[in-house]
Every structure is written in structure tokens, then in C-alpha cells.
Amino acid sequence: MLKSEAVKNILNAIHEAVCIVDKNGIVAHWSSKSEALFDVKAENIVGKPLKDFFPTALLLNVIKDKKETSNVYLSPRKGTYVVVSARPLYFNGKFVGAISTDKDITEMTNLSFELEETRERLNRLREEVNKLSDGKYSFGQILGRSELIRQKIERAMQVAKTKTGILITGESGTGKEIFARAIHQHSGRKGNFVAINCSAIPENLFESEMFGYVGGAFTGALKKGKGGQFENAHQGTLFLDEISDMPMHMQAKLLRVLQENKILRIGADTPKDIDVRIISASNKDLRRMVENGTFREDLYYRLNVVKIDLPPLRERKEDIPILVDSFIKNFCRQNNVDEPKLMPEVYNILTSYNWEGNIRELKNTVEHLVVFSRNGKIELESVPEQIIERSLSKVRESETSFDLETCVAKTEMEMLRKVMEMVEGNKSRAAKILNIPRSTLYYKLKYYQMVDLL
């Protein structure tokens, strides 16, 4: 087809790789750019069937269908990316072959991948900087992506800037104090965050602990007196944990402080103005305690202006992988040990367990898993027996679930893992096989918390 040396030189001078085949698919011209791009010499391919070298070449379809194709994205070999256009060739109205041009976009594609990864690293760094700038106990430190926990965070952020009283309820270990600290951090109040566990203070010391005393007020009192926790929290936040265990006589005194914004030290004659924001918490049903006469109704309504009920961990199991990953990292950093790899079957056990002790129990269990990990892996042998037994019984109960969303998610996770293992972790190849953008693959791996594949 090409007899002129001048024409060959022109084709070789074109920036794209050029390939011409006759109507039978025999290579008639293979440009120097094609040699460099596909690592095949012209002397080895010219005069031979193209399909022997490239069985899925676009030109073969053009010869068959005699239709033009433009800008098709392909990866002819590992690490190489091209955009191919091909069209049929006619001479005097007779079909004689086809020509293709392959534009090498490998460098551009790799730069795009690097840019995507850099953007993700930048976002992670930005999140870390925000956490540091917002303080140790910011809302950014509350782990979880479930809709339940996001709703609670949004509600807490909305009320944080006000002086409104907040009652945080929820089972033991759900993170009530962490929420209280985040609310204080977000409020912008200048004073301290002071946490008091009402169940840990002896009843006869409650008043002096809360309001302080003047010198010589009682036997054993300091000569100079001592300020109470309300004074320590002036212009800040006083967190009253386990408020349900506050003695009845102290409930009356607390109500008066909330009404008048003044405190009176034991033995003092003059009250002091106080500016304290109260956040209280309880794992008991205060409403029922009011009905039973063990908690003051007027104080209950004063504290319960805004209620934030934190969900137990069993209702937000999609957050378990995030929490586990964070606990592993923190424990290993604090103890200066290498992070072990948590095997998928262990994740299945952890997400099947009921976690009656909530986040606190999960954290303690993760520390146990790391301590008893072997050869850099956390396997089933590291999991406490009672957790395995209860998890397996829970799995057996749910095996017959027909929930469509759960089934779809399970199938998608299985497919992602199968393809990633098949391509040995190569995300570009996996995305191509799955017929999705690489960014979508990253998103799905993160969404399903498949941390071992990221």
C-alpha cells in the first residue's frame, strides 16, 4: 500500500503512533512512534497479521464493521495508556484497509493518578490540621460516618454556641463525655471544661466540692478556704456526669444556682456571681426517676432544654471499622509497636458482636487484639473466645436475611475483594475490570472500610 519512502517519513514524523493494515488485517505500516509505544519493531510486525500481536486491537473491529471509531481510551500493556482513533481506508470507492493513530497519554494519566493521590493526602492532612487547631476534643475527633452519629454531631454543633442546658443520654460507654468536651470546644467559651462524676463524690462532701468553702468553715477545712468546681468552671462548662446520682438536697441547691447564676461557699455570707454552662449526662431514665420521686422534676426540665441521645454501638455498626482502625493506630503509637494487619475474618467477628459495653468495650478489646497479635497479623486466635461465640451465633441468626440493601452491599464488597486480590492490589487494573473510574474504586473501598485493600 505504501511504496513511497517520502510518505513513510511523513507518517513517522507524526506525533501519534500510526498503524496501517490492509483489508485482511496484515500490517502494511508500523511507525517509529508505534515501535516506541508498544515495544514492537516494525521489521517484526510488518507483513504479518495484526491479531497475532494485538488480538483485541481496535483496527480489527474497523476492518470487520468498516466504521470509524474516535478517542477510545485503552491500556495496551501494564503502565501504558493511549487514546486510539481508527477509520477505514477506501481507494476509488473500494475498501482497501484501515488506519489507526494512538496518542500516548501515559504521562498525563500517571500525573492524573498522582494528582488524585496528592489531593487525597492533602485532604487527610487538612483534616489533621483542623483537628489540631480545634483542640484535642473537637467534633472532628468524634469517629463515625453513620447517619445516626452524624445527626447527633449536627445537633450538638447547632446548640454548642448557645448557653442552653444540654442533657446527654445513652448507655455506658457511648461517648457522652467526649460529646460534652466537643460541645465546650465548639462553644468558644473562655473558661475551663470541668468534669464531675456525681456518683464518685461522697454525699457529705458534695456541697463543699461543688461550691467550695471559706477558711475555718468546718473541721479540717483549709485556712485560706477553697473554691469549688463551679468557680473552676467560671466562663466555661461544668459537665455533670451521672447526674442521676446527685443527692436530692444538692439537686435543690443546683437548681437555685441555675436560676440565680450565683453560688455561696460554705461558711460565706456573700454569694458570688458565676457564669457556667451546664451539660449533664446520664445512662438512666431521668423521666422515670421523676415519676418515682427520686429526681426533681423542676431540675429535670431545667437541665433537659436540649436532649442528645447517643446511640449504642450495636445501632451504628458501620462505624466499627473506623473505630477499630483508630484504636489500633493510637495504641501502637502510644506503646511504640508496629501496627498489625487486622484480617477480614476478624472484622466480620467484630461487626457481628453486640457490644453491650459499647465503644469502651470495643477499645479494650482492640488493645487485647494488638497485644495478642502474631507475626504482624490479628487473626481469629487473638479474639477473646466469648466474643467469637456470641458473634457466630449472631451471624447464624442473620444468615437468612432478605434485606435488599444489605445483600447488595455484601455482594459489592465480595466483588471488590475478589477483583483486588486477582490484580494483586493494582487499583488501576481493578478499576478497569470493574468498569468504574479509579476515584470511584477508592470511594467504595473507603465507604465499606476495606482498609486492608487501600
C-alpha positions in Angstrom: 0.0 0.0 0.0 2.8 2.4 0.8 5.6 2.4 -1.7 6.8 6.0 -1.3 9.7 6.5 1.2 8.6 10.1 1.5 5.1 9.0 2.7 6.7 6.7 5.2 8.9 9.6 6.5 5.8 11.8 6.9 3.9 9.1 8.8 6.9 8.6 11.1 7.1 12.3 11.8 3.5 12.4 13.1 3.5 12.7 16.9 1.0 9.9 17.3 1.8 6.2 16.7 0.4 5.2 13.2 -0.6 1.7 12.1 -2.0 0.8 8.7 -3.4 -2.6 7.8 -4.8 -4.0 4.6 -8.3 -5.4 4.3 -7.1 -8.7 5.6 -5.6 -7.3 8.7 -2.0 -7.6 7.5 0.2 -4.8 8.8 1.4 -2.5 6.0 2.9 0.3 8.0 4.2 0.5 11.6 5.6 3.9 12.5 8.6 4.6 14.7 6.3 6.0 17.3 4.4 2.7 17.4 7.7 0.9 17.9 8.5 3.1 21.0 4.9 2.9 22.4 4.3 -0.8 22.0 7.9 -2.1 22.1 7.4 -4.0 18.9 9.9 -3.4 16.0 8.5 -2.7 12.5 10.6 -5.4 11.0 8.9 -8.0 13.3 5.3 -6.9 12.6 5.1 -5.5 9.1 3.7 -8.1 6.7 2.2 -10.2 9.5 -1.4 -10.3 10.9 -2.0 -7.6 13.5 -4.2 -10.0 15.5 -1.1 -12.2 16.2 0.4 -9.3 18.2 -2.7 -7.5 19.4 -5.8 -9.8 19.4 -8.1 -7.1 20.6 -6.8 -4.2 18.5 -9.4 -1.6 17.5 -8.3 -1.8 13.9 -9.6 -5.4 13.7 -13.1 -4.1 14.6 -12.8 -1.3 12.0 -11.9 -3.9 9.3 -14.9 -6.0 10.3 -17.5 -3.2 10.6 -16.0 -0.6 8.3 -17.0 2.1 10.8 -14.9 4.9 12.1 -14.1 5.0 15.9 -12.7 8.0 17.7 -10.9 8.7 21.0 -11.1 5.3 22.7 -9.2 5.0 26.0 -7.1 1.8 26.2 -4.2 0.4 28.2 -2.4 -1.9 25.7 0.1 -3.1 28.3 0.7 -2.5 32.0 1.7 1.1 32.8 0.8 2.3 29.3 -2.3 4.3 28.4 -3.4 5.5 24.9 -6.3 7.2 23.2 -7.0 5.5 19.9 -8.8 6.6 16.8 -9.3 4.4 13.7 -11.0 4.7 10.4 -11.5 2.5 7.2 -9.5 3.4 4.0 -11.0 3.5 0.6 -9.4 3.8 -2.9 -11.6 4.6 -5.9 -14.6 3.7 -3.7 -13.2 0.3 -2.8 -12.3 -0.7 0.7 -8.6 -1.4 1.0 -7.8 -1.4 4.7 -7.7 0.8 7.8 -5.5 3.2 9.7 -5.2 4.0 13.4 -3.5 6.7 15.4 -2.6 6.0 19.0 -1.9 9.1 21.2 0.3 8.2 24.2 -1.2 9.7 27.3 0.7 7.6 29.8 2.5 10.6 31.4 -0.7 12.6 31.6 -2.6 9.7 33.1 0.1 9.0 35.7 0.1 12.6 36.6 -3.6 12.5 37.0 -3.3 9.5 39.3 -0.6 11.3 41.3 -2.7 14.4 41.5 -5.6 12.3 42.8 -3.5 10.7 45.4 -1.9 14.0 46.3 -5.4 15.5 46.7 -6.4 12.7 49.0 -3.2 13.1 51.1 -3.9 16.9 51.2 -7.4 16.3 52.4 -6.2 14.0 55.1 -3.5 16.5 56.2 -6.2 19.2 56.2 -8.4 17.1 58.4 -5.4 16.5 60.8 -4.6 20.2 60.9 -8.2 21.1 61.6 -8.3 18.6 64.4 -5.1 20.1 65.9 -6.3 23.6 65.6 -9.7 22.8 67.0 -8.1 21.1 70.0 -8.0 17.5 71.2 -11.7 17.3 71.9 -13.2 18.7 68.8 -16.2 17.3 66.8 -13.6 16.2 64.2 -12.3 13.8 66.8 -15.7 12.0 67.1 -15.3 8.9 64.9 -18.1 7.7 62.8 -19.8 8.2 59.4 -23.2 6.6 60.2 -26.2 8.7 59.7 -27.2 8.3 63.4 -23.9 9.7 64.7 -23.8 12.5 62.1 -27.2 13.6 63.2 -26.1 13.8 66.8 -23.0 15.8 65.9 -25.0 18.2 63.8 -27.5 18.7 66.7 -24.6 19.2 69.2 -22.9 21.7 66.9 -26.1 23.7 66.4 -26.7 24.1 70.2 -23.0 24.5 71.2 -22.8 28.3 70.6 -25.6 29.0 73.0 -25.8 28.8 76.8 -28.7 26.4 76.7 -28.6 23.5 79.1 -27.9 20.1 77.4 -28.7 16.6 78.7 -26.7 13.9 77.0 -28.2 10.4 77.5 -27.1 7.0 76.4 -25.8 3.7 77.6 -22.5 3.5 79.5 -19.5 3.7 77.1 -21.3 5.6 74.2 -19.0 8.6 74.5 -21.1 11.1 76.5 -18.1 13.0 77.9 -16.4 13.2 74.5 -19.5 14.9 73.1 -19.6 17.2 76.1 -16.0 18.2 75.6 -16.6 18.8 71.9 -19.6 21.0 72.6 -17.4 23.0 75.0 -14.6 23.3 72.4 -17.1 24.4 69.8 -18.8 26.9 72.1 -15.9 29.3 72.2 -16.3 29.8 75.9 -13.1 31.1 77.5 -13.2 29.2 80.8 -12.3 25.6 81.6 -14.2 22.4 80.9 -14.7 20.8 84.3 -16.0 17.2 84.5 -17.6 15.9 87.7 -18.8 12.3 88.2 -21.7 12.7 90.6 -21.6 9.0 91.5 -18.0 9.3 92.7 -18.4 12.1 95.3 -19.5 11.1 98.9 -22.8 12.7 99.8 -21.3 14.6 102.8 -18.6 16.2 100.6 -20.8 17.1 97.7 -21.6 20.7 98.7 -18.1 21.7 99.5 -16.8 20.0 96.3 -19.3 21.9 94.2 -19.5 25.3 95.9 -16.3 25.5 97.9 -15.9 26.9 101.4 -14.3 29.7 103.4 -11.4 29.3 105.8 -12.4 27.6 109.1 -15.9 26.7 107.8 -15.6 23.2 109.3 -13.1 20.9 111.0 -10.3 20.0 108.6 -11.0 22.9 106.2 -8.1 24.8 104.8 -7.3 28.1 106.5 -7.5 30.1 103.2 -10.6 28.2 102.1 -11.1 26.5 98.8 -13.1 27.3 95.6 -15.5 24.7 94.3 -15.9 23.2 90.9 -18.4 25.9 89.9 -15.7 28.6 90.4 -13.2 26.4 88.5 -15.7 26.3 85.6 -16.4 30.1 85.6 -16.9 31.3 82.0 -16.6 27.7 80.9 -18.5 24.4 81.1 -19.4 22.2 84.0 -20.1 18.6 83.0 -22.2 16.7 85.5 -21.8 13.1 84.6 -24.2 10.5 86.1 -26.4 13.4 87.3 -29.0 10.8 88.3 -26.8 10.0 91.4 -26.8 13.6 92.7 -28.3 13.7 96.2 -31.8 15.3 96.5 -30.6 18.2 98.7 -27.9 19.0 96.2 -30.4 18.9 93.4 -32.3 21.8 95.1 -29.1 23.8 95.5 -28.1 23.2 91.9 -31.5 24.4 90.7 -31.1 27.6 92.7 -27.6 28.2 91.1 -29.1 27.7 87.6 -31.9 30.2 88.4 -29.8 32.9 90.0 -26.3 32.4 88.5 -24.8 32.8 91.9 -23.1 30.4 94.4 -22.5 30.6 98.1 -19.4 29.0 99.6 -19.9 27.0 102.8 -19.5 29.5 105.7 -19.7 32.6 103.5 -22.2 35.4 103.8 -22.0 36.9 100.3 -22.8 35.0 97.2 -20.5 35.2 94.1 -21.7 35.7 90.5 -21.0 32.8 88.3 -21.1 32.2 84.6 -21.2 28.5 83.9 -22.7 26.4 81.2 -24.2 23.1 82.4 -24.0 19.9 80.4 -25.4 16.9 82.3 -25.3 13.2 81.3 -27.0 10.0 82.5 -27.3 6.4 81.5 -30.5 6.1 83.5 -34.1 7.2 82.6 -34.4 10.5 84.4 -38.1 10.9 83.3 -38.9 7.7 85.1 -36.9 8.8 88.1 -39.0 12.0 88.2 -42.2 9.9 88.2 -40.8 7.7 91.0 -39.9 10.8 93.1 -36.1 10.2 93.0 -35.2 13.2 90.8 -36.6 16.7 91.0 -39.0 17.5 88.2 -38.1 21.2 88.1 -34.4 20.4 87.8 -35.1 17.8 85.1 -36.8 20.4 82.9 -34.1 22.9 83.6 -31.3 20.5 82.5 -33.3 18.9 79.7 -33.7 22.0 77.4 -31.9 20.2 74.6 -31.5 16.4 74.7 -28.9 14.5 72.8 -29.5 10.7 73.0 -26.4 8.9 71.9 -27.0 5.5 70.1 -25.4 2.3 71.3 -22.7 0.8 69.1 -24.9 -2.0 68.0 -27.1 0.5 66.2 -24.2 2.1 64.3 -22.1 -1.0 63.4 -20.9 0.6 60.1 -18.7 2.8 62.4 -16.9 -0.2 63.9 -14.1 -0.4 61.3 -13.4 3.3 61.7 -13.2 3.0 65.4 -11.1 -0.2 65.3 -8.6 1.3 62.9 -8.2 4.4 65.1 -7.8 2.4 68.3 -5.1 0.2 66.7 -3.2 3.2 65.5 -3.4 5.1 68.8 -2.5 2.0 70.9 0.5 1.2 68.7 1.7 4.8 68.7 1.4 5.0 72.5 3.3 1.7 73.0 5.8 2.2 70.2 4.9 -1.0 68.4 4.3 -1.8 64.7 0.7 -1.8 63.6 -0.5 -5.4 62.9 -2.8 -6.1 59.9 -6.3 -7.0 61.0 -7.6 -9.9 58.9 -11.0 -9.7 57.2 -12.5 -12.6 59.2 -11.7 -10.7 62.4 -13.6 -7.7 61.1 -16.6 -10.0 60.5 -16.5 -11.1 64.1 -16.2 -7.6 65.5 -19.1 -6.3 63.4 -21.3 -9.3 64.4 -20.7 -8.9 68.1 -23.4 -7.0 70.1 -21.0 -4.7 72.1 -23.1 -4.3 75.3 -20.2 -2.2 76.7 -20.3 0.0 73.6 -17.2 2.0 72.5 -15.4 1.4 75.8 -15.6 -2.3 75.4 -14.6 -2.2 71.8 -11.5 -0.1 72.7 -10.4 -2.6 75.4 -11.0 -5.5 73.0 -8.8 -3.8 70.3 -6.0 -3.4 72.8 -6.3 -7.1 73.6 -6.2 -8.0 69.9 -3.0 -6.0 69.3 -1.3 -7.4 72.4 -2.0 -11.0 71.3 -1.3 -10.5 67.5 1.3 -12.7 65.9 3.6 -12.2 63.0 2.2 -8.7 62.3 -1.4 -10.1 62.0 -4.5 -10.0 64.1 -6.2 -13.3 63.4 -9.1 -15.2 65.0 -6.7 -16.7 67.6 -6.3 -13.2 69.0 -10.0 -12.7 69.6 -11.5 -13.5 73.1 -13.5 -16.7 73.0 -16.7 -15.2 74.3 -16.7 -12.6 71.5 -16.3 -15.3 68.8 -19.0 -17.4 70.3 -21.6 -14.6 70.6 -20.6 -13.2 67.1 -21.0 -16.6 65.4 -24.4 -17.1 67.0 -25.5 -13.7 65.8 -24.2 -14.4 62.3 -26.2 -17.7 62.2 -29.4 -15.7 63.1 -28.9 -13.2 60.3 -27.9 -15.6 57.5 -31.4 -15.8 56.2 -31.8 -12.0 56.0 -33.6 -10.8 52.8 -32.8 -7.1 53.3 -32.1 -5.9 49.8 -29.7 -3.1 50.7 -27.7 -5.5 53.0 -27.5 -8.2 50.3 -26.4 -5.6 47.6 -23.7 -4.2 49.9 -22.4 -7.7 50.7 -22.3 -8.7 47.1 -20.4 -5.5 46.1 -17.9 -6.0 48.9 -17.2 -9.6 47.8 -16.7 -8.5 44.2 -14.3 -5.7 45.2 -12.2 -8.0 47.3 -12.2 -10.7 44.6 -11.0 -8.3 41.9 -8.4 -6.6 44.1 -6.9 -10.0 45.0 -7.0 -11.0 41.4 -4.9 -8.0 40.3 -2.7 -8.2 43.4 -3.8 -4.7 44.7 -3.3 -2.8 41.4 -6.2 -0.3 41.7 -5.8 0.9 38.1 -6.4 -2.6 36.7 -9.1 -3.3 39.3 -11.0 -0.1 38.2 -10.7 -1.1 34.6 -12.0 -4.7 35.2 -14.9 -3.3 37.3 -15.6 -0.7 34.6 -15.6 2.2 37.1 -13.3 5.2 37.5 -10.3 4.8 39.8 -11.7 7.5 42.1 -14.9 5.5 42.5 -12.9 2.5 43.4 -11.2 4.5 46.1 -14.5 5.8 47.4 -16.1 2.3 47.6 -13.1 0.8 49.4 -13.2 3.7 51.9 -17.0 3.6 52.2 -17.0 -0.1 53.1 -14.0 0.4 55.3 -11.9 -2.2 53.4 -8.8 -0.8 55.0 -6.6 -3.8 54.1 -7.2 -3.0 50.4 -6.5 0.7 50.5 
